[in-house]
Amino acid sequence: MIKIILIIVAVFIVYCLIEMIRELRDFRVTKYRICSQKLNGIKREKKIIFLSDLHNRMYGEENERLLESIRNQHPDLILIGGDMLVRKDGNSYDKTVHFLAKLPGICPVYCANGNHEQKLKELPDKYEQSYEGYKKALTACGIHMLENASETVRLDEAPVRISGLEIPLGAYARLGKKDLPLKEITDRIGEHGEEYQILLAHHPGYIQEYLEYGADMILSGHYHGGVMQLPGIGGVISPDFTLFPKYSGGIYREGAQTVVVSRGLGTHSVPVRLWNWPELIVLELSGTSEEM
């Protein structure tokens, strides 16, 4: 009996190792349908690509597989949620910049920062890489940088406000959630208005605060899907060592508000994924006049 149990355990471990290798080599396209009365000015469905947590990962030469997948979706907008690079010394972002520079040739691109970009910016003496160089390269190719800033675009006749929020770096501390008062958010990106608002807010540990702020759609990342996804439970552990975080990856409906948390496209620190594929997210937007 013990021998049979050991064989079963060994087979399961081998299966898990094979599955992890598979998930570290490829990505999947995840689609979500978003409908809102505020989007009734949209005449035909609009597609938004959401990219997050690439961490310099390459899918094919010069990220051609990822780029081809984005092109095949024929997006109207591309939104970037941060952590596209790795801040630590010895991790050049040059290839990532080369990939991102191709995106404005597809459609307009709006980019917010994650904790990796934000630390490069706010702690420039600590790292050999230059945030200013990164930002200059992206803006030069036509990417709109949203650093505690907002821009309004029109999807047909529907105005959509895109906001990029950078929370205090202390809010990314491990072992313990910090306070993030509503005033801290409004001081950085202004009050929520009448337009449909998409909030790029990298850290999903503060979803309740973003919901209180009032954004119609909240796009986050950072948790990498909780490393391992368990059916009916979700992610297992977050980068700040929160066990079974509520918003680890997927779509969450909170009344009229929508939360989408990306499982990310890369890995960092712990290069492990299990039942937790990297993902390219496609958001399909329309008004409420269309069938769900």
Protein Blocks (a to p, Z undefined) as FASTA:
>chain_A
ZZmmmmmmmmmmmmmmmmmmmmmmgccddddddddfklmmpmbdcdddddehklopaede
hhlmmmmmmmmnopabdcdebjkbcfbghiafklmmmmmmmmmmmmccdddddfklmmmm
mmmmlpmbdfklmmmmmmmnopacdehiaddddehjaccddddddddfklmpghiiaddd
fklmmmmnopadfbdcddddfblmlmmmmmmnopabdcdehknnnopacehkbpfbdfko
pahifblgccddehjbccdddebjbdehjacdehiacdddddddddfkbcZZ
